[in-house]
Amino acid sequence: MDNLHLDQHISRQFNADLEQLRTGLLEMGGMVEAQLADAIQAIETADGALAEKVLKVEDEVDRREIFLDAEATTILARRQPAASDLRLVLMVIKAIRDLERMGDEASKIARMALLLNDEGEAPRGYVELRHLATKVAKLVNAALDAFARFDVYSAVKVVRDDREIDVEYQSAIRELITYMMEDPRAISRVMNIMWALRALERIGDHARNIAEHIIYLVHGMDVRHISLSEVEKNIEAQK
């Protein structure tokens, strides 16, 4: 395994370029975290103004993705990085795509908030929404923190925790479907909550993707299609 020493290149500018790329990803992540928090608050309170704010932030998140992608491409072309440096650049290119898609999902939640603002609040689903939102927000934060510290063990925990979120999402959806069968008049409004829950589940998936990218960055191991137990075993073997 190559050690991650981003500040130990002969070229000071290369050091600065890599650090700027790393910092840019974390700043973009912070924007997405705030966007998600606002989207959840907007749907819980049917706050149309806050929902509109979330939709405007989406444009800035998109611009950040384009900027960072261009920066990473420039580094690839000019510096021709190798080993862990190359993995870092490739990881950033993949991770900013996941962050941009998280922003898209947060915007979907905001759009559901606007619909509920027009139609009236849903009779059920807010408890499940709040519970899942709390877990997903923590997952996103943990994935970004793992990247900031190149912490592969925290990344593995993110992958594991995302599985719990998937289970809770399925449970919440089953409960809401049962409720809609009992009260068809609530279908339209409860469906808005269900779409918001789906968006949260997808955000959790993208956080997991980032965690998998971190494992690749640190250990050079593609873990997308292997079991979690095998991932942990391989990491321990590389100690």
TIVO-762933 format. One record per residue: residue in three letters; x, y, z of N, C-alpha, C, O in turn. Coordinates in steps of 0.05 Angstrom, whole numbers, padded with zeros to 5 digits, always signed. Example, Ala and Ser with C-alpha at 12.3 -4.5 7.8 and 13.67 -1.06 7.14 Angstrom:
# TIVO-762933
ala+00264-00114+00156+00246-00090+00156+00264-00066+00156+00285-00066+00169
ser+00257-00045+00142+00273-00021+00143+00258+00001+00157+00268+00023+00161
***
This chain:
# TIVO-762933
met+00017-00024+00000+00000+00000+00000+00018+00025+00000+00037+00026+00015
asp+00011+00045-00016+00025+00070-00017+00015+00088+00006-00009+00091+00009
asn+00034+00099+00021+00026+00118+00042+00015+00144+00029+00025+00152+00008
leu-00004+00156+00042-00016+00180+00031-00002+00204+00043-00008+00214+00064
his+00019+00213+00028+00034+00237+00037+00030+00259+00016+00046+00261-00003
leu+00009+00274+00019+00002+00293-00002+00019+00318-00001+00018+00334-00020
asp+00036+00321+00019+00052+00345+00021+00082+00338+00018+00099+00354+00027
gln+00088+00316+00006+00116+00308+00004+00125+00304-00025+00140+00286-00031
his+00117+00322-00042+00126+00321-00070+00147+00343-00074+00148+00363-00059
ile+00164+00339-00093+00185+00358-00099+00172+00385-00107+00182+00406-00099
ser+00151+00383-00123+00137+00408-00131+00118+00418-00110+00099+00404-00103
arg+00123+00442-00100+00104+00453-00081+00077+00458-00093+00056+00456-00080
gln+00077+00465-00119+00052+00470-00132+00035+00445-00134+00011+00446-00132
phe+00048+00422-00138+00034+00396-00139+00021+00391-00112-00002+00382-00110
asn+00036+00396-00091+00025+00393-00064+00000+00410-00061-00020+00401-00051
ala+00003+00435-00070-00019+00454-00067-00043+00446-00083-00066+00448-00075
asp-00038+00435-00107-00060+00427-00125-00076+00404-00112-00100+00404-00112
leu-00062+00384-00101-00075+00362-00088-00091+00370-00063-00113+00361-00059
glu-00079+00388-00048-00093+00398-00024-00117+00414-00031-00138+00413-00017
gln-00115+00430-00052-00138+00446-00061-00161+00428-00070-00184+00433-00065
leu-00153+00406-00083-00174+00387-00093-00188+00374-00069-00212+00371-00068
arg-00172+00366-00049-00183+00354-00025-00201+00373-00010-00223+00366-00001
thr-00192+00398-00007-00207+00418+00007-00233+00425-00008-00254+00429+00004
gly-00231+00426-00034-00254+00431-00051-00276+00411-00047-00300+00417-00047
leu-00268+00386-00046-00288+00364-00042-00302+00368-00015-00326+00365-00013
leu-00286+00374+00006-00298+00377+00033-00317+00401+00034-00337+00400+00047
glu-00309+00423+00020-00327+00446+00019-00353+00440+00005-00374+00448+00013
met-00351+00426-00017-00375+00418-00032-00392+00399-00014-00416+00402-00014
gly-00379+00382+00001-00394+00365+00019-00409+00380+00040-00431+00374+00047
gly-00396+00401+00050-00409+00418+00070-00434+00432+00059-00454+00435+00073
met-00432+00440+00033-00455+00452+00020-00478+00433+00018-00501+00440+00023
val-00472+00408+00011-00493+00388+00008-00505+00381+00035-00529+00376+00037
glu-00489+00380+00056-00499+00374+00083-00519+00396+00091-00541+00390+00101
ala-00513+00421+00086-00531+00443+00093-00556+00442+00075-00578+00447+00085
gln-00553+00435+00050-00576+00432+00032-00595+00411+00042-00619+00414+00042
leu-00584+00388+00051-00600+00366+00061-00615+00375+00086-00639+00370+00089
ala-00601+00388+00105-00614+00397+00130-00637+00416+00124-00658+00415+00136
asp-00633+00435+00105-00654+00454+00098-00677+00439+00084-00700+00446+00089
ala-00671+00420+00068-00693+00405+00054-00710+00390+00074-00735+00390+00071
ile-00698+00378+00094-00713+00364+00114-00730+00383+00130-00753+00377+00136
gln-00718+00405+00138-00734+00425+00153-00757+00435+00137-00779+00440+00147
ala-00752+00439+00111-00773+00450+00093-00797+00431+00091-00820+00439+00092
ile-00791+00405+00089-00813+00386+00086-00827+00381+00112-00852+00376+00113
glu-00813+00382+00135-00826+00378+00161-00844+00402+00168-00864+00398+00181
thr-00837+00426+00159-00852+00450+00166-00868+00461+00142-00882+00481+00145
ala-00867+00447+00119-00880+00456+00095-00872+00485+00089-00889+00502+00083
asp-00846+00491+00092-00836+00518+00088-00828+00521+00059-00806+00513+00050
gly-00845+00535+00044-00840+00538+00015-00816+00555+00009-00801+00549-00010
ala-00811+00576+00025-00788+00593+00021-00761+00579+00025-00743+00582+00009
leu-00761+00562+00045-00736+00546+00050-00732+00526+00028-00709+00520+00020
ala-00754+00514+00019-00752+00495-00003-00740+00508-00028-00724+00496-00042
glu-00749+00532-00034-00739+00547-00057-00709+00553-00054-00694+00552-00073
lys-00700+00558-00029-00672+00563-00024-00656+00538-00030-00634+00539-00042
val-00666+00514-00023-00653+00489-00029-00649+00486-00059-00628+00477-00068
leu-00670+00492-00074-00668+00489-00103-00648+00508-00115-00635+00501-00135
lys-00644+00532-00104-00624+00550-00114-00596+00541-00108-00578+00544-00124
val-00592+00529-00084-00566+00518-00077-00558+00496-00096-00534+00492-00101
glu-00577+00481-00107-00571+00460-00125-00554+00469-00148-00535+00456-00157
asp-00559+00493-00158-00544+00505-00180-00515+00509-00172-00497+00504-00188
glu-00510+00518-00148-00483+00523-00139-00468+00496-00135-00444+00494-00141
val-00482+00476-00125-00470+00450-00123-00462+00439-00150-00440+00427-00153
asp-00479+00443-00170-00472+00434-00197-00447+00449-00207-00430+00437-00220
arg-00446+00475-00202-00422+00490-00211-00397+00480-00197-00375+00479-00209
arg-00399+00473-00171-00376+00463-00157-00366+00437-00169-00342+00432-00172
glu-00385+00420-00177-00378+00394-00189-00362+00399-00215-00341+00386-00219
ile-00372+00417-00231-00358+00422-00257-00331+00434-00252-00312+00426-00265
phe-00328+00452-00233-00302+00465-00227-00282+00444-00217-00260+00443-00227
leu-00290+00428-00198-00272+00408-00186-00265+00386-00206-00242+00377-00207
asp-00284+00379-00223-00278+00359-00244-00257+00370-00263-00239+00355-00272
ala-00259+00396-00270-00239+00408-00288-00212+00410-00274-00192+00405-00287
glu-00212+00416-00248-00187+00417-00233-00173+00390-00233-00149+00388-00237
ala-00189+00369-00228-00178+00342-00227-00167+00334-00254-00146+00321-00256
thr-00182+00340-00275-00173+00333-00302-00147+00347-00309-00130+00335-00322
thr-00144+00372-00301-00120+00387-00306-00096+00374-00292-00074+00372-00303
ile-00100+00365-00267-00079+00352-00252-00070+00326-00266-00046+00320-00269
leu-00090+00311-00276-00084+00287-00291-00067+00293-00315-00048+00278-00322
ala-00074+00314-00329-00060+00320-00354-00032+00332-00349-00013+00325-00363
arg-00030+00350-00330-00004+00363-00325+00015+00348-00308+00039+00347-00314
arg+00005+00334-00288+00023+00322-00268+00027+00292-00273+00046+00280-00263
gln+00008+00280-00288+00009+00251-00292+00015+00236-00266+00035+00222-00264
pro-00002+00239-00246+00003+00227-00220+00003+00197-00221-00008+00185-00239
ala+00016+00185-00201+00018+00156-00200+00011+00147-00171+00010+00163-00153
ala+00006+00121-00169+00002+00109-00142-00020+00123-00127-00042+00128-00138
ser-00015+00130-00102-00036+00141-00085-00045+00168-00094-00068+00176-00090
asp-00027+00183-00107-00035+00209-00118-00057+00206-00140-00076+00221-00141
leu-00052+00186-00157-00072+00181-00178-00098+00172-00166-00119+00180-00175
arg-00097+00155-00146-00121+00145-00133-00137+00168-00121-00161+00169-00122
leu-00122+00187-00109-00136+00210-00097-00151+00226-00118-00174+00233-00114
val-00138+00232-00140-00151+00247-00161-00176+00232-00172-00197+00244-00176
leu-00172+00207-00177-00195+00191-00187-00217+00189-00167-00241+00190-00174
met-00210+00187-00141-00230+00185-00120-00246+00211-00119-00270+00210-00115
val-00232+00234-00121-00246+00260-00121-00266+00262-00144-00289+00271-00140
ile-00257+00254-00167-00275+00255-00191-00301+00239-00186-00323+00247-00193
lys-00297+00215-00174-00321+00199-00168-00338+00210-00146-00362+00210-00147
ala-00324+00219-00125-00339+00229-00101-00355+00254-00106-00377+00257-00096
ile-00344+00272-00123-00360+00297-00128-00385+00290-00144-00405+00304-00142
arg-00383+00269-00160-00408+00260-00174-00429+00251-00154-00452+00256-00157
asp-00419+00236-00134-00438+00227-00113-00450+00250-00098-00473+00250-00091
leu-00433+00270-00092-00443+00293-00077-00463+00309-00094-00483+00318-00083
glu-00458+00311-00120-00477+00325-00137-00504+00311-00138-00525+00323-00138
arg-00503+00284-00138-00528+00269-00138-00542+00271-00111-00566+00270-00110
met-00527+00273-00089-00539+00278-00063-00554+00305-00064-00577+00307-00054
gly-00542+00325-00077-00555+00351-00079-00581+00348-00095-00601+00361-00089
asp-00580+00332-00116-00604+00327-00132-00626+00315-00115-00650+00322-00117
glu-00619+00296-00098-00639+00282-00081-00650+00302-00060-00673+00301-00054
ala-00632+00319-00049-00642+00340-00030-00662+00358-00044-00681+00367-00032
ser-00657+00364-00069-00676+00381-00084-00702+00367-00089-00723+00380-00089
lys-00702+00341-00092-00727+00326-00095-00743+00328-00069-00767+00332-00070
ile-00729+00327-00046-00743+00330-00020-00756+00358-00019-00778+00361-00009
ala-00741+00378-00028-00751+00405-00028-00776+00408-00045-00795+00422-00039
arg-00776+00394-00068-00799+00395-00086-00823+00382-00073-00846+00391-00076
met-00819+00361-00057-00840+00348-00042-00851+00367-00021-00875+00368-00015
ala-00833+00383-00010-00841+00403+00010-00860+00424-00003-00879+00433+00009
leu-00853+00432-00027-00870+00451-00041-00898+00440-00047-00918+00453-00045
leu-00899+00414-00054-00925+00401-00059-00941+00400-00034-00965+00405-00034
leu-00928+00393-00012-00943+00391+00014-00951+00419+00023-00972+00422+00036
asn-00936+00439+00016-00944+00466+00022-00970+00474+00008-00986+00489+00018
asp-00973+00463-00017-00997+00468-00033-01021+00450-00024-01043+00460-00023
glu-01015+00425-00019-01036+00406-00014-01044+00403+00015-01065+00392+00022
gly-01027+00412+00033-01031+00408+00062-01013+00386+00071-01006+00368+00056
glu-01007+00385+00097-00988+00365+00107-01000+00337+00106-01024+00333+00106
ala-00982+00318+00105-00990+00290+00104-00999+00281+00132-00988+00290+00152
pro-01018+00262+00134-01027+00253+00160-01008+00234+00174-01009+00229+00198
arg-00989+00222+00158-00971+00202+00169-00944+00205+00155-00942+00216+00133
gly-00923+00195+00168-00897+00192+00156-00875+00211+00166-00852+00207+00160
tyr-00883+00231+00181-00863+00250+00190-00844+00239+00211-00820+00246+00211
val-00854+00221+00228-00836+00209+00248-00815+00192+00234-00791+00193+00240
glu-00824+00176+00214-00805+00159+00199-00786+00177+00183-00762+00171+00182
leu-00796+00198+00172-00779+00217+00157-00757+00229+00174-00734+00229+00167
arg-00765+00239+00198-00746+00251+00216-00725+00231+00225-00701+00238+00226
his-00734+00207+00231-00715+00187+00241-00695+00179+00220-00671+00178+00225
leu-00704+00175+00195-00686+00167+00174-00668+00190+00166-00645+00186+00160
ala-00679+00215+00166-00663+00238+00159-00640+00242+00179-00618+00249+00170
thr-00645+00237+00204-00624+00240+00224-00601+00220+00219-00578+00227+00220
lys-00608+00195+00213-00588+00175+00208-00573+00180+00182-00549+00177+00180
val-00587+00189+00161-00574+00195+00136-00555+00219+00138-00533+00218+00128
ala-00563+00240+00153-00546+00263+00157-00520+00255+00171-00499+00264+00164
lys-00523+00238+00191-00499+00228+00205-00481+00212+00187-00456+00213+00189
leu-00493+00196+00169-00478+00180+00151-00462+00197+00131-00438+00192+00126
val-00475+00218+00121-00461+00236+00102-00437+00249+00117-00415+00251+00106
asn-00442+00259+00141-00421+00272+00156-00398+00253+00162-00375+00260+00160
ala-00405+00228+00169-00384+00208+00175-00367+00201+00150-00343+00197+00152
ala-00380+00200+00127-00366+00195+00102-00346+00217+00096-00323+00212+00088
leu-00355+00242+00099-00337+00265+00094-00315+00266+00114-00292+00272+00107
asp-00321+00260+00139-00300+00260+00160-00280+00238+00155-00256+00242+00159
ala-00289+00215+00145-00270+00193+00139-00252+00201+00117-00228+00195+00117
phe-00262+00216+00097-00245+00226+00076-00225+00247+00086-00201+00246+00079
ala-00234+00265+00103-00216+00285+00114-00193+00273+00129-00171+00284+00128
arg-00197+00250+00141-00176+00237+00157-00164+00213+00144-00147+00199+00155
phe-00174+00207+00119-00165+00182+00105-00168+00158+00124-00150+00142+00126
asp-00191+00157+00137-00196+00136+00158-00212+00113+00146-00236+00115+00142
val-00198+00092+00139-00211+00070+00126-00230+00055+00144-00250+00043+00134
tyr-00225+00054+00170-00243+00040+00188-00269+00055+00191-00290+00042+00193
ser-00268+00081+00192-00293+00097+00192-00308+00093+00166-00333+00093+00166
ala-00294+00090+00144-00307+00086+00118-00321+00059+00118-00344+00057+00108
val-00309+00039+00129-00322+00012+00131-00348+00015+00148-00368+00002+00141
lys-00347+00030+00169-00370+00033+00186-00393+00047+00171-00416+00040+00175
val-00386+00066+00154-00407+00079+00137-00420+00058+00119-00445+00059+00116
val-00404+00041+00107-00416+00020+00090-00435+00002+00106-00457-00005+00097
arg-00427-00005+00130-00443-00022+00147-00469-00008+00155-00491-00019+00154
asp-00466+00018+00163-00490+00033+00173-00510+00038+00150-00534+00040+00156
asp-00500+00040+00126-00519+00044+00104-00538+00020+00101-00561+00024+00092
arg-00529-00003+00107-00546-00027+00106-00569-00024+00126-00592-00032+00120
glu-00564-00013+00149-00585-00009+00169-00605+00011+00159-00629+00008+00163
ile-00595+00032+00145-00614+00052+00134-00632+00039+00113-00655+00046+00112
asp-00621+00022+00097-00637+00008+00076-00660-00008+00089-00682-00008+00079
val-00653-00022+00111-00674-00038+00125-00695-00020+00137-00719-00026+00134
glu-00687+00002+00149-00707+00021+00161-00724+00034+00140-00748+00039+00144
tyr-00712+00040+00117-00727+00052+00095-00749+00033+00086-00772+00041+00082
gln-00742+00008+00082-00762-00012+00073-00785-00015+00093-00808-00018+00086
ser-00778-00015+00119-00798-00017+00140-00817+00006+00140-00841+00003+00142
ala-00806+00031+00136-00822+00055+00136-00841+00054+00112-00864+00062+00114
ile-00831+00046+00089-00848+00045+00065-00871+00025+00069-00893+00030+00060
arg-00865+00002+00081-00887-00018+00085-00909-00006+00103-00932-00010+00098
glu-00901+00008+00124-00920+00020+00142-00937+00040+00128-00962+00042+00133
leu-00925+00057+00111-00940+00078+00098-00959+00066+00076-00980+00077+00072
ile-00950+00045+00063-00968+00032+00044-00992+00021+00057-01015+00023+00047
thr-00988+00008+00080-01011-00002+00096-01030+00020+00104-01054+00017+00102
tyr-01019+00043+00112-01036+00065+00120-01052+00075+00096-01076+00081+00098
met-01040+00078+00072-01054+00088+00049-01076+00068+00040-01097+00077+00030
met-01072+00043+00044-01093+00023+00038-01117+00027+00056-01140+00022+00048
glu-01112+00035+00081-01133+00039+00100-01148+00066+00096-01171+00069+00102
asp-01133+00086+00085-01145+00112+00081-01136+00123+00054-01117+00139+00052
pro-01149+00115+00032-01141+00124+00005-01142+00154+00001-01129+00164-00017
arg-01157+00168+00018-01158+00197+00014-01131+00211+00019-01126+00233+00010
ala-01113+00197+00034-01087+00209+00041-01065+00201+00022-01042+00208+00026
ile-01072+00186+00001-01051+00175-00016-01033+00196-00028-01008+00194-00026
ser-01044+00217-00039-01027+00237-00052-01007+00250-00033-00983+00252-00040
arg-01016+00258-00010-00998+00271+00009-00978+00252+00021-00955+00259+00025
val-00986+00227+00027-00968+00208+00039-00947+00199+00018-00924+00194+00025
met-00955+00199-00008-00936+00192-00029-00913+00213-00029-00890+00205-00035
asn-00919+00238-00024-00898+00258-00023-00877+00251-00002-00853+00255-00006
ile-00887+00242+00021-00868+00234+00043-00852+00209+00034-00828+00207+00040
met-00866+00191+00020-00852+00167+00011-00830+00173-00009-00808+00161-00009
trp-00835+00192-00027-00814+00200-00046-00791+00214-00031-00768+00211-00039
ala-00797+00229-00010-00776+00241+00006-00759+00219+00020-00735+00221+00021
leu-00773+00199+00030-00758+00177+00043-00740+00162+00022-00718+00155+00029
arg-00750+00159-00002-00734+00147-00023-00710+00164-00029-00688+00153-00033
ala-00713+00190-00030-00690+00208-00034-00669+00205-00012-00645+00205-00018
leu-00679+00203+00012-00660+00199+00035-00645+00173+00032-00621+00172+00037
glu-00659+00152+00025-00646+00126+00021-00624+00127+00000-00603+00115+00002
arg-00630+00142-00021-00610+00145-00043-00586+00161-00034-00564+00156-00041
ile-00591+00182-00017-00569+00197-00006-00551+00179+00010-00526+00182+00009
gly-00563+00162+00026-00547+00142+00041-00530+00125+00023-00507+00119+00030
asp-00541+00117+00000-00526+00100-00019-00502+00116-00029-00480+00104-00032
his-00505+00141-00035-00483+00157-00045-00462+00162-00024-00438+00163-00030
ala-00470+00164+00001-00451+00166+00023-00434+00140+00025-00410+00141+00029
arg-00448+00118+00021-00434+00092+00021-00415+00091-00002-00392+00080+00001
asn-00423+00101-00025-00404+00102-00048-00379+00117-00041-00357+00108-00048
ile-00382+00140-00029-00358+00155-00021-00341+00139-00002-00316+00140-00004
ala-00353+00125+00017-00337+00109+00035-00322+00087+00020-00299+00081+00026
glu-00335+00075+00000-00321+00055-00016-00298+00067-00032-00277+00055-00035
his-00302+00092-00041-00280+00106-00055-00256+00111-00036-00233+00109-00045
ile-00262+00116-00011-00240+00121+00009-00224+00095+00013-00200+00096+00015
ile-00238+00073+00015-00224+00047+00018-00206+00042-00006-00183+00033-00003
tyr-00216+00049-00030-00199+00047-00054-00175+00065-00053-00153+00058-00060
leu-00180+00090-00043-00158+00109-00041-00136+00100-00023-00113+00101-00030
val-00144+00090+00001-00124+00083+00021-00111+00056+00015-00086+00053+00019
his-00126+00037+00006-00116+00010+00003-00114+00001-00027-00103-00021-00032
gly-00123+00017-00045-00122+00008-00073-00140-00015-00079-00135-00031-00097
met-00161-00018-00063-00179-00042-00065-00207-00033-00074-00220-00017-00061
asp-00216-00045-00096-00243-00039-00106-00262-00058-00091-00262-00082-00094
val-00280-00046-00074-00297-00062-00056-00326-00062-00065-00344-00070-00050
arg-00332-00053-00089-00360-00049-00097-00375-00075-00098-00400-00074-00094
his-00362-00097-00105-00377-00121-00109-00367-00145-00092-00369-00168-00100
ile-00357-00138-00068-00349-00159-00050-00362-00155-00023-00371-00132-00017
ser-00364-00176-00007-00378-00174+00018-00363-00157+00038-00339-00153+00036
leu-00379-00146+00057-00366-00129+00077-00346-00144+00094-00325-00134+00102
ser-00353-00169+00101-00334-00186+00117-00308-00190+00102-00286-00191+00114
glu-00310-00193+00076-00285-00197+00060-00269-00171+00059-00244-00171+00059
val-00283-00148+00057-00270-00122+00057-00254-00119+00083-00230-00112+00083
glu-00267-00125+00106-00254-00122+00132-00230-00141+00134-00209-00134+00145
lys-00233-00165+00124-00211-00185+00125-00187-00175+00109-00165-00177+00118
asn-00192-00164+00085-00171-00154+00068-00157-00130+00080-00132-00127+00078
ile-00172-00113+00094-00160-00089+00107-00142-00098+00129-00120-00087+00133
glu-00151-00117+00145-00134-00127+00167-00109-00140+00157-00088-00139+00169
ala-00111-00153+00134-00087-00167+00122-00066-00147+00113-00043-00154+00111
gln-00075-00122+00107-00056-00103+00097-00044-00085+00119-00029-00067+00114
lys-00051-00091+00144-00040-00075+00167-00010-00077+00168+00003-00066+00185
***
